[in-house]
Amino acid sequence: MVGVNFNFRDIINNSSSFYLLPLLVIAVYAVTMAPSIFFKLNFSWKKSMAATTLLSSRLSLIIATGAIALKLGIINDSLNGTIILVAIISCTLSPLIFNILTKDRNINLS
């Protein structure tokens, strides 16, 4: 079971993992914002950005990547915990950002 052994103290005690956390969160959103250019062809920028924020919340994919890298010995437990925390943060923030971007009730998402 991946993620059961998540230890937040490992992240705090390892400064490199702790400082890597905001960079990974930014990277998750930066990578998924690229498709907004293609959405822009048919929708406004606001709708495009709202749609791509929902693409950012991919909990199982991020955690599976960390688990595989940990099993292969590419990363340590602290970095795996950071990756799990990034997945949790992105899955929490993405719907909130979507709601903020679509706050105007006159927006038709179809």
N, CA, C and O atoms as CSV, one atom per row, in Angstrom:
chain,resi,resn,atom,element,x,y,z
A,1,MET,N,N,0.846,-1.176,0.000
A,1,MET,CA,C,0.000,0.000,0.000
A,1,MET,C,C,0.894,1.242,0.000
A,1,MET,O,O,1.616,1.518,0.958
A,2,VAL,N,N,0.819,1.951,-1.068
A,2,VAL,CA,C,1.643,3.141,-1.245
A,2,VAL,C,C,1.036,4.305,-0.473
A,2,VAL,O,O,-0.178,4.508,-0.495
A,3,GLY,N,N,1.872,5.055,0.199
A,3,GLY,CA,C,1.409,6.228,0.917
A,3,GLY,C,C,1.074,5.973,2.362
A,3,GLY,O,O,0.911,6.919,3.133
A,4,VAL,N,N,0.966,4.709,2.754
A,4,VAL,CA,C,0.651,4.398,4.145
A,4,VAL,C,C,1.819,4.757,5.044
A,4,VAL,O,O,1.626,5.176,6.185
A,5,ASN,N,N,3.020,4.593,4.535
A,5,ASN,CA,C,4.218,4.894,5.313
A,5,ASN,C,C,4.661,6.345,5.183
A,5,ASN,O,O,5.825,6.661,5.430
A,6,PHE,N,N,3.758,7.217,4.801
A,6,PHE,CA,C,4.073,8.640,4.657
A,6,PHE,C,C,4.468,9.218,6.009
A,6,PHE,O,O,3.720,9.112,6.981
A,7,ASN,N,N,5.638,9.825,6.064
A,7,ASN,CA,C,6.144,10.394,7.298
A,7,ASN,C,C,6.491,11.862,7.055
A,7,ASN,O,O,7.475,12.179,6.387
A,8,PHE,N,N,5.676,12.738,7.600
A,8,PHE,CA,C,5.876,14.174,7.390
A,8,PHE,C,C,7.154,14.662,8.055
A,8,PHE,O,O,7.771,15.614,7.576
A,9,ARG,N,N,7.556,14.038,9.134
A,9,ARG,CA,C,8.783,14.459,9.828
A,9,ARG,C,C,10.027,14.248,8.985
A,9,ARG,O,O,10.993,15.001,9.108
A,10,ASP,N,N,10.020,13.226,8.122
A,10,ASP,CA,C,11.156,13.026,7.214
A,10,ASP,C,C,11.325,14.220,6.282
A,10,ASP,O,O,12.446,14.622,5.968
A,11,ILE,N,N,10.210,14.777,5.849
A,11,ILE,CA,C,10.270,15.931,4.942
A,11,ILE,C,C,10.812,17.147,5.673
A,11,ILE,O,O,11.646,17.879,5.140
A,12,ILE,N,N,10.339,17.361,6.887
A,12,ILE,CA,C,10.778,18.530,7.663
A,12,ILE,C,C,12.248,18.401,8.066
A,12,ILE,O,O,12.983,19.388,8.042
A,13,ASN,N,N,12.675,17.209,8.432
A,13,ASN,CA,C,14.054,16.999,8.882
A,13,ASN,C,C,15.058,17.059,7.741
A,13,ASN,O,O,16.223,17.383,7.972
A,14,ASN,N,N,14.648,16.763,6.541
A,14,ASN,CA,C,15.530,16.830,5.384
A,14,ASN,C,C,15.260,18.145,4.656
A,14,ASN,O,O,14.251,18.287,3.966
A,15,SER,N,N,16.162,19.091,4.815
A,15,SER,CA,C,15.919,20.429,4.274
A,15,SER,C,C,15.825,20.439,2.746
A,15,SER,O,O,15.071,21.234,2.186
A,16,SER,N,N,16.571,19.576,2.069
A,16,SER,CA,C,16.501,19.584,0.606
A,16,SER,C,C,15.122,19.141,0.118
A,16,SER,O,O,14.614,19.684,-0.863
A,17,SER,N,N,14.516,18.172,0.783
A,17,SER,CA,C,13.165,17.755,0.409
A,17,SER,C,C,12.139,18.819,0.747
A,17,SER,O,O,11.177,19.033,0.011
A,18,PHE,N,N,12.360,19.484,1.877
A,18,PHE,CA,C,11.430,20.538,2.299
A,18,PHE,C,C,11.450,21.708,1.326
A,18,PHE,O,O,10.401,22.266,1.003
A,19,TYR,N,N,12.633,22.083,0.858
A,19,TYR,CA,C,12.732,23.201,-0.085
A,19,TYR,C,C,12.311,22.795,-1.501
A,19,TYR,O,O,11.959,23.648,-2.316
A,20,LEU,N,N,12.348,21.510,-1.785
A,20,LEU,CA,C,11.944,21.019,-3.095
A,20,LEU,C,C,10.425,21.003,-3.254
A,20,LEU,O,O,9.920,21.011,-4.376
A,21,LEU,N,N,9.698,20.979,-2.145
A,21,LEU,CA,C,8.237,20.887,-2.164
A,21,LEU,C,C,7.568,21.988,-2.997
A,21,LEU,O,O,6.776,21.660,-3.880
A,22,PRO,N,N,7.850,23.285,-2.758
A,22,PRO,CA,C,7.187,24.308,-3.585
A,22,PRO,C,C,7.586,24.236,-5.055
A,22,PRO,O,O,6.780,24.546,-5.932
A,23,LEU,N,N,8.826,23.830,-5.331
A,23,LEU,CA,C,9.253,23.714,-6.723
A,23,LEU,C,C,8.500,22.598,-7.446
A,23,LEU,O,O,8.140,22.741,-8.614
A,24,LEU,N,N,8.266,21.500,-6.753
A,24,LEU,CA,C,7.512,20.405,-7.365
A,24,LEU,C,C,6.049,20.775,-7.579
A,24,LEU,O,O,5.455,20.399,-8.590
A,25,VAL,N,N,5.467,21.505,-6.637
A,25,VAL,CA,C,4.076,21.943,-6.810
A,25,VAL,C,C,3.962,22.876,-8.013
A,25,VAL,O,O,3.041,22.750,-8.820
A,26,ILE,N,N,4.894,23.804,-8.127
A,26,ILE,CA,C,4.905,24.713,-9.280
A,26,ILE,C,C,5.102,23.926,-10.573
A,26,ILE,O,O,4.462,24.220,-11.583
A,27,ALA,N,N,5.976,22.937,-10.547
A,27,ALA,CA,C,6.230,22.126,-11.746
A,27,ALA,C,C,4.987,21.346,-12.167
A,27,ALA,O,O,4.708,21.224,-13.360
A,28,VAL,N,N,4.243,20.820,-11.202
A,28,VAL,CA,C,3.018,20.075,-11.529
A,28,VAL,C,C,2.038,20.975,-12.264
A,28,VAL,O,O,1.431,20.560,-13.252
A,29,TYR,N,N,1.880,22.209,-11.787
A,29,TYR,CA,C,0.940,23.118,-12.441
A,29,TYR,C,C,1.503,23.681,-13.744
A,29,TYR,O,O,0.746,23.918,-14.685
A,30,ALA,N,N,2.804,23.898,-13.816
A,30,ALA,CA,C,3.396,24.429,-15.049
A,30,ALA,C,C,3.276,23.429,-16.194
A,30,ALA,O,O,2.996,23.805,-17.332
A,31,VAL,N,N,3.488,22.164,-15.884
A,31,VAL,CA,C,3.402,21.137,-16.926
A,31,VAL,C,C,1.976,21.005,-17.445
A,31,VAL,O,O,1.766,20.794,-18.639
A,32,THR,N,N,1.011,21.126,-16.568
A,32,THR,CA,C,-0.374,20.965,-17.017
A,32,THR,C,C,-0.976,22.248,-17.580
A,32,THR,O,O,-2.065,22.210,-18.154
A,33,MET,N,N,-0.306,23.361,-17.432
A,33,MET,CA,C,-0.820,24.602,-18.012
A,33,MET,C,C,-0.509,24.704,-19.502
A,33,MET,O,O,-1.105,25.523,-20.201
A,34,ALA,N,N,0.408,23.892,-19.991
A,34,ALA,CA,C,0.739,23.919,-21.419
A,34,ALA,C,C,-0.468,23.598,-22.306
A,34,ALA,O,O,-0.628,24.241,-23.343
A,35,PRO,N,N,-1.325,22.631,-21.947
A,35,PRO,CA,C,-2.490,22.371,-22.805
A,35,PRO,C,C,-3.498,23.512,-22.859
A,35,PRO,O,O,-4.370,23.516,-23.729
A,36,SER,N,N,-3.399,24.473,-21.955
A,36,SER,CA,C,-4.348,25.588,-21.995
A,36,SER,C,C,-4.219,26.381,-23.289
A,36,SER,O,O,-5.165,27.049,-23.707
A,37,ILE,N,N,-3.062,26.312,-23.918
A,37,ILE,CA,C,-2.876,26.979,-25.205
A,37,ILE,C,C,-3.815,26.360,-26.254
A,37,ILE,O,O,-4.390,27.065,-27.084
A,38,PHE,N,N,-3.956,25.032,-26.196
A,38,PHE,CA,C,-4.840,24.359,-27.147
A,38,PHE,C,C,-6.313,24.588,-26.809
A,38,PHE,O,O,-7.154,24.712,-27.699
A,39,PHE,N,N,-6.610,24.642,-25.515
A,39,PHE,CA,C,-7.986,24.958,-25.110
A,39,PHE,C,C,-8.362,26.372,-25.529
A,39,PHE,O,O,-9.533,26.660,-25.778
A,40,LYS,N,N,-7.370,27.256,-25.606
A,40,LYS,CA,C,-7.612,28.655,-25.948
A,40,LYS,C,C,-8.169,28.800,-27.357
A,40,LYS,O,O,-8.809,29.803,-27.672
A,41,LEU,N,N,-7.932,27.818,-28.196
A,41,LEU,CA,C,-8.450,27.891,-29.564
A,41,LEU,C,C,-9.976,27.926,-29.585
A,41,LEU,O,O,-10.570,28.532,-30.478
A,42,ASN,N,N,-10.617,27.280,-28.605
A,42,ASN,CA,C,-12.078,27.218,-28.587
A,42,ASN,C,C,-12.715,27.932,-27.404
A,42,ASN,O,O,-13.917,28.199,-27.419
A,43,PHE,N,N,-11.929,28.244,-26.380
A,43,PHE,CA,C,-12.485,28.827,-25.162
A,43,PHE,C,C,-11.692,30.063,-24.757
A,43,PHE,O,O,-10.625,30.341,-25.305
A,44,SER,N,N,-12.230,30.797,-23.790
A,44,SER,CA,C,-11.515,31.969,-23.273
A,44,SER,C,C,-10.352,31.505,-22.391
A,44,SER,O,O,-10.259,30.334,-22.024
A,45,TRP,N,N,-9.457,32.466,-22.057
A,45,TRP,CA,C,-8.317,32.118,-21.202
A,45,TRP,C,C,-8.791,31.632,-19.841
A,45,TRP,O,O,-8.209,30.705,-19.278
A,46,LYS,N,N,-9.832,32.242,-19.311
A,46,LYS,CA,C,-10.328,31.864,-17.989
A,46,LYS,C,C,-10.840,30.427,-17.997
A,46,LYS,O,O,-10.546,29.656,-17.084
A,47,LYS,N,N,-11.601,30.069,-19.021
A,47,LYS,CA,C,-12.101,28.698,-19.133
A,47,LYS,C,C,-10.955,27.724,-19.378
A,47,LYS,O,O,-10.950,26.616,-18.841
A,48,SER,N,N,-9.994,28.135,-20.183
A,48,SER,CA,C,-8.847,27.275,-20.478
A,48,SER,C,C,-8.032,26.985,-19.228
A,48,SER,O,O,-7.648,25.841,-18.986
A,49,MET,N,N,-7.769,28.007,-18.441
A,49,MET,CA,C,-7.005,27.825,-17.206
A,49,MET,C,C,-7.794,26.993,-16.199
A,49,MET,O,O,-7.213,26.174,-15.487
A,50,ALA,N,N,-9.096,27.192,-16.131
A,50,ALA,CA,C,-9.926,26.409,-15.219
A,50,ALA,C,C,-9.896,24.930,-15.608
A,50,ALA,O,O,-9.809,24.061,-14.740
A,51,ALA,N,N,-9.966,24.650,-16.882
A,51,ALA,CA,C,-9.947,23.254,-17.336
A,51,ALA,C,C,-8.610,22.590,-17.038
A,51,ALA,O,O,-8.574,21.434,-16.618
A,52,THR,N,N,-7.522,23.300,-17.249
A,52,THR,CA,C,-6.215,22.689,-17.018
A,52,THR,C,C,-5.901,22.516,-15.532
A,52,THR,O,O,-5.085,21.665,-15.179
A,53,THR,N,N,-6.522,23.293,-14.661
A,53,THR,CA,C,-6.290,23.057,-13.231
A,53,THR,C,C,-6.884,21.721,-12.811
A,53,THR,O,O,-6.349,21.059,-11.921
A,54,LEU,N,N,-7.969,21.322,-13.431
A,54,LEU,CA,C,-8.527,20.006,-13.109
A,54,LEU,C,C,-7.634,18.875,-13.627
A,54,LEU,O,O,-7.644,17.776,-13.072
A,55,LEU,N,N,-6.870,19.137,-14.676
A,55,LEU,CA,C,-5.925,18.142,-15.173
A,55,LEU,C,C,-4.744,17.964,-14.221
A,55,LEU,O,O,-4.043,16.955,-14.297
A,56,SER,N,N,-4.514,18.918,-13.336
A,56,SER,CA,C,-3.364,18.875,-12.431
A,56,SER,C,C,-3.550,17.900,-11.281
A,56,SER,O,O,-2.564,17.473,-10.682
A,57,SER,N,N,-4.752,17.545,-10.964
A,57,SER,CA,C,-4.977,16.681,-9.807
A,57,SER,C,C,-4.957,15.215,-10.221
A,57,SER,O,O,-5.998,14.624,-10.507
A,58,ARG,N,N,-3.795,14.652,-10.247
A,58,ARG,CA,C,-3.614,13.251,-10.645
A,58,ARG,C,C,-2.887,12.503,-9.532
A,58,ARG,O,O,-1.707,12.169,-9.642
A,59,LEU,N,N,-3.615,12.259,-8.484
A,59,LEU,CA,C,-3.074,11.676,-7.257
A,59,LEU,C,C,-2.398,10.336,-7.493
A,59,LEU,O,O,-1.246,10.156,-7.098
A,60,SER,N,N,-3.065,9.415,-8.108
A,60,SER,CA,C,-2.521,8.063,-8.247
A,60,SER,C,C,-1.280,8.027,-9.131
A,60,SER,O,O,-0.355,7.260,-8.861
A,61,LEU,N,N,-1.244,8.836,-10.171
A,61,LEU,CA,C,-0.102,8.839,-11.077
A,61,LEU,C,C,1.151,9.360,-10.378
A,61,LEU,O,O,2.229,8.785,-10.525
A,62,ILE,N,N,1.013,10.440,-9.623
A,62,ILE,CA,C,2.162,11.021,-8.929
A,62,ILE,C,C,2.667,10.065,-7.849
A,62,ILE,O,O,3.874,9.867,-7.715
A,63,ILE,N,N,1.761,9.474,-7.085
A,63,ILE,CA,C,2.173,8.572,-6.013
A,63,ILE,C,C,2.793,7.301,-6.588
A,63,ILE,O,O,3.771,6.794,-6.038
A,64,ALA,N,N,2.246,6.778,-7.680
A,64,ALA,CA,C,2.822,5.584,-8.306
A,64,ALA,C,C,4.228,5.855,-8.830
A,64,ALA,O,O,5.108,5.000,-8.724
A,65,THR,N,N,4.439,7.027,-9.386
A,65,THR,CA,C,5.768,7.396,-9.864
A,65,THR,C,C,6.770,7.419,-8.715
A,65,THR,O,O,7.888,6.919,-8.847
A,66,GLY,N,N,6.370,7.996,-7.599
A,66,GLY,CA,C,7.246,8.028,-6.431
A,66,GLY,C,C,7.526,6.641,-5.887
A,66,GLY,O,O,8.654,6.350,-5.489
A,67,ALA,N,N,6.525,5.785,-5.864
A,67,ALA,CA,C,6.703,4.426,-5.357
A,67,ALA,C,C,7.645,3.615,-6.238
A,67,ALA,O,O,8.479,2.860,-5.738
A,68,ILE,N,N,7.509,3.775,-7.542
A,68,ILE,CA,C,8.395,3.050,-8.460
A,68,ILE,C,C,9.824,3.545,-8.315
A,68,ILE,O,O,10.758,2.745,-8.269
A,69,ALA,N,N,10.001,4.850,-8.245
A,69,ALA,CA,C,11.345,5.403,-8.087
A,69,ALA,C,C,11.962,4.974,-6.757
A,69,ALA,O,O,13.164,4.713,-6.694
A,70,LEU,N,N,11.169,4.899,-5.707
A,70,LEU,CA,C,11.667,4.448,-4.411
A,70,LEU,C,C,12.069,2.980,-4.467
A,70,LEU,O,O,13.102,2.597,-3.917
A,71,LYS,N,N,11.268,2.166,-5.123
A,71,LYS,CA,C,11.565,0.737,-5.236
A,71,LYS,C,C,12.822,0.490,-6.057
A,71,LYS,O,O,13.581,-0.436,-5.774
A,72,LEU,N,N,13.043,1.316,-7.073
A,72,LEU,CA,C,14.244,1.189,-7.900
A,72,LEU,C,C,15.478,1.792,-7.239
A,72,LEU,O,O,16.591,1.629,-7.739
A,73,GLY,N,N,15.291,2.480,-6.128
A,73,GLY,CA,C,16.414,3.086,-5.416
A,73,GLY,C,C,16.863,4.416,-5.991
A,73,GLY,O,O,17.957,4.887,-5.681
A,74,ILE,N,N,16.037,5.024,-6.822
A,74,ILE,CA,C,16.379,6.304,-7.443
A,74,ILE,C,C,16.218,7.451,-6.443
A,74,ILE,O,O,16.995,8.406,-6.458
A,75,ILE,N,N,15.207,7.354,-5.578
A,75,ILE,CA,C,14.956,8.383,-4.570
A,75,ILE,C,C,14.950,7.737,-3.184
A,75,ILE,O,O,14.848,6.518,-3.051
A,76,ASN,N,N,15.060,8.583,-2.154
A,76,ASN,CA,C,15.015,8.087,-0.779
A,76,ASN,C,C,13.613,8.273,-0.196
A,76,ASN,O,O,12.722,8.812,-0.853
A,77,ASP,N,N,13.434,7.821,1.042
A,77,ASP,CA,C,12.116,7.905,1.689
A,77,ASP,C,C,11.646,9.346,1.851
A,77,ASP,O,O,10.456,9.634,1.722
A,78,SER,N,N,12.575,10.242,2.131
A,78,SER,CA,C,12.214,11.643,2.330
A,78,SER,C,C,11.668,12.259,1.049
A,78,SER,O,O,10.660,12.965,1.076
A,79,LEU,N,N,12.322,11.996,-0.053
A,79,LEU,CA,C,11.855,12.542,-1.333
A,79,LEU,C,C,10.539,11.881,-1.756
A,79,LEU,O,O,9.686,12.534,-2.356
A,80,ASN,N,N,10.373,10.606,-1.451
A,80,ASN,CA,C,9.103,9.943,-1.738
A,80,ASN,C,C,7.979,10.592,-0.929
A,80,ASN,O,O,6.880,10.794,-1.446
A,81,GLY,N,N,8.245,10.915,0.323
A,81,GLY,CA,C,7.254,11.619,1.127
A,81,GLY,C,C,6.915,12.976,0.555
A,81,GLY,O,O,5.759,13.400,0.592
A,82,THR,N,N,7.921,13.666,0.023
A,82,THR,CA,C,7.683,14.956,-0.619
A,82,THR,C,C,6.801,14.798,-1.847
A,82,THR,O,O,5.916,15.620,-2.087
A,83,ILE,N,N,7.032,13.761,-2.618
A,83,ILE,CA,C,6.220,13.514,-3.807
A,83,ILE,C,C,4.775,13.206,-3.416
A,83,ILE,O,O,3.842,13.671,-4.070
A,84,ILE,N,N,4.591,12.427,-2.358
A,84,ILE,CA,C,3.241,12.131,-1.880
A,84,ILE,C,C,2.551,13.409,-1.419
A,84,ILE,O,O,1.368,13.612,-1.693
A,85,LEU,N,N,3.285,14.266,-0.723
A,85,LEU,CA,C,2.716,15.528,-0.256
A,85,LEU,C,C,2.358,16.443,-1.428
A,85,LEU,O,O,1.346,17.142,-1.374
A,86,VAL,N,N,3.162,16.448,-2.473
A,86,VAL,CA,C,2.851,17.225,-3.679
A,86,VAL,C,C,1.542,16.728,-4.293
A,86,VAL,O,O,0.719,17.532,-4.730
A,87,ALA,N,N,1.349,15.422,-4.327
A,87,ALA,CA,C,0.108,14.858,-4.865
A,87,ALA,C,C,-1.090,15.284,-4.024
A,87,ALA,O,O,-2.142,15.630,-4.562
A,88,ILE,N,N,-0.929,15.259,-2.713
A,88,ILE,CA,C,-2.020,15.670,-1.827
A,88,ILE,C,C,-2.338,17.150,-2.015
A,88,ILE,O,O,-3.506,17.535,-2.080
A,89,ILE,N,N,-1.305,17.974,-2.103
A,89,ILE,CA,C,-1.509,19.422,-2.278
A,89,ILE,C,C,-2.185,19.713,-3.612
A,89,ILE,O,O,-3.116,20.516,-3.672
A,90,SER,N,N,-1.722,19.064,-4.689
A,90,SER,CA,C,-2.313,19.347,-6.003
A,90,SER,C,C,-3.768,18.879,-6.078
A,90,SER,O,O,-4.598,19.521,-6.722
A,91,CYS,N,N,-4.072,17.771,-5.425
A,91,CYS,CA,C,-5.462,17.288,-5.437
A,91,CYS,C,C,-6.372,18.137,-4.563
A,91,CYS,O,O,-7.587,18.155,-4.758
A,92,THR,N,N,-5.792,18.831,-3.613
A,92,THR,CA,C,-6.579,19.731,-2.768
A,92,THR,C,C,-6.746,21.095,-3.422
A,92,THR,O,O,-7.838,21.664,-3.408
A,93,LEU,N,N,-5.676,21.615,-3.990
A,93,LEU,CA,C,-5.706,22.960,-4.568
A,93,LEU,C,C,-6.434,23.037,-5.911
A,93,LEU,O,O,-7.087,24.041,-6.200
A,94,SER,N,N,-6.333,22.007,-6.722
A,94,SER,CA,C,-6.889,22.080,-8.077
A,94,SER,C,C,-8.386,22.365,-8.113
A,94,SER,O,O,-8.800,23.250,-8.862
A,95,PRO,N,N,-9.216,21.668,-7.347
A,95,PRO,CA,C,-10.640,22.023,-7.360
A,95,PRO,C,C,-10.915,23.415,-6.792
A,95,PRO,O,O,-11.842,24.097,-7.229
A,96,LEU,N,N,-10.106,23.832,-5.820
A,96,LEU,CA,C,-10.285,25.175,-5.263
A,96,LEU,C,C,-9.963,26.248,-6.298
A,96,LEU,O,O,-10.682,27.239,-6.424
A,97,ILE,N,N,-8.873,26.038,-7.035
A,97,ILE,CA,C,-8.511,26.994,-8.085
A,97,ILE,C,C,-9.572,26.998,-9.175
A,97,ILE,O,O,-9.933,28.056,-9.690
A,98,PHE,N,N,-10.073,25.816,-9.526
A,98,PHE,CA,C,-11.142,25.732,-10.525
A,98,PHE,C,C,-12.363,26.530,-10.073
A,98,PHE,O,O,-12.942,27.275,-10.863
A,99,ASN,N,N,-12.756,26.379,-8.817
A,99,ASN,CA,C,-13.908,27.126,-8.304
A,99,ASN,C,C,-13.670,28.624,-8.316
A,99,ASN,O,O,-14.589,29.394,-8.593
A,100,ILE,N,N,-12.454,29.046,-8.020
A,100,ILE,CA,C,-12.134,30.474,-8.054
A,100,ILE,C,C,-12.219,31.002,-9.489
A,100,ILE,O,O,-12.758,32.084,-9.726
A,101,LEU,N,N,-11.693,30.243,-10.433
A,101,LEU,CA,C,-11.700,30.689,-11.828
A,101,LEU,C,C,-13.092,30.664,-12.451
A,101,LEU,O,O,-13.366,31.407,-13.394
A,102,THR,N,N,-13.963,29.819,-11.932
A,102,THR,CA,C,-15.317,29.733,-12.483
A,102,THR,C,C,-16.340,30.314,-11.514
A,102,THR,O,O,-17.504,29.914,-11.520
A,103,LYS,N,N,-15.912,31.241,-10.696
A,103,LYS,CA,C,-16.800,31.836,-9.694
A,103,LYS,C,C,-17.958,32.597,-10.325
A,103,LYS,O,O,-19.061,32.637,-9.779
A,104,ASP,N,N,-17.697,33.193,-11.469
A,104,ASP,CA,C,-18.755,33.895,-12.186
A,104,ASP,C,C,-19.789,32.875,-12.627
A,104,ASP,O,O,-19.487,31.995,-13.433
A,105,ARG,N,N,-20.985,32.980,-12.117
A,105,ARG,CA,C,-22.029,31.985,-12.385
A,105,ARG,C,C,-22.566,32.078,-13.817
A,105,ARG,O,O,-23.328,31.211,-14.245
A,106,ASN,N,N,-22.181,33.114,-14.555
A,106,ASN,CA,C,-22.649,33.250,-15.924
A,106,ASN,C,C,-21.785,32.482,-16.920
A,106,ASN,O,O,-22.086,32.456,-18.113
A,107,ILE,N,N,-20.709,31.854,-16.433
A,107,ILE,CA,C,-19.837,31.114,-17.329
A,107,ILE,C,C,-20.509,29.800,-17.708
A,107,ILE,O,O,-20.916,29.025,-16.842
A,108,ASN,N,N,-20.617,29.565,-18.985
A,108,ASN,CA,C,-21.165,28.312,-19.496
A,108,ASN,C,C,-19.983,27.421,-19.857
A,108,ASN,O,O,-19.225,27.739,-20.773
A,109,LEU,N,N,-19.820,26.314,-19.147
A,109,LEU,CA,C,-18.652,25.450,-19.362
A,109,LEU,C,C,-18.798,24.492,-20.529
A,109,LEU,O,O,-17.882,23.721,-20.813
A,110,SER,N,N,-19.906,24.527,-21.193
A,110,SER,CA,C,-20.065,23.624,-22.345
A,110,SER,C,C,-19.654,24.289,-23.628
A,110,SER,O,O,-19.724,23.673,-24.692
